[in-house]
C-alpha cells in the first residue's frame, strides 16, 4: 500500500501547486493503461492536503515505476525539484507499507466496492469470515 499526497502551503501561488496537482492524474492514467504495471487500484481525497491511497501488486513494481526513465513519474519529480524544491510553496509526501498475504482484513457493509475491496476480490463475510479475527486467521 502506498499513500501519497501534496499540501498547498501558499494557495495564492497557483503556478507552483497546479503543476504538482496535475502530475498525478497523468501518472494514474499511464498506470491504468498498463495492466502489468502493478497498480491494482486507488482512492483519492482532495483538500488543502490531498491524499491518494494506492494498492500495488508488489513493492518491486512500485519502485520500478518510480525510477522508470520512460514513465511519467521521473519527469514530474524533476519538474517539482526545479520549480519548488525546498522553498515551501508546496509540500509533497508519501508512505509505503508492505503487507503480506493474510496480514490484513476488510469488511464493507452497505458500501460499494471501495479501497482494498475494489483493488482485490470481495468475499461474503459469512461462515469462517464472520469476524475480523477469523478473517485474519484464514487470510480471506
C-alpha positions, 0 to 999 in steps of 0.5 A: 500500500502506498499513500501519497499526497501534496499540501498547498502551503501558499494557495495564492501561488497557483503556478507552483501547486497546479503543476504538482496537482496535475502530475498525478492524474497523468501518472494514474492514467499511464498506470491504468493503461498498463495492466502489468504495471502493478497498480491494482487500484486507488482512492483519492481525497482532495483538500488543502492536503490531498491524499491518494491511497494506492494498492500495488501488486508488489513493492518491486513494481512500485519502485520500478515505476518510480525510477522508470526513465520512460514513465511519467513519474521521473519527469514530474519529480524533476519538474517539482525539484526545479520549480519548488524544491525546498522553498515551501510553496508546496509540500509533497509526501508519501508512505509505503507499507508492505503487507503480506498475504493474510496480514490484513482484513476488510469488511464493507457493509452497505458500501460499494466496492471501495479501497482494498475491496475494489483493488482485490476480490470481495468475499461474503463475510459469512461462515469462517469470515464472520469476524475480523479475527477469523478473517485474519486467521484464514487470510480471506 
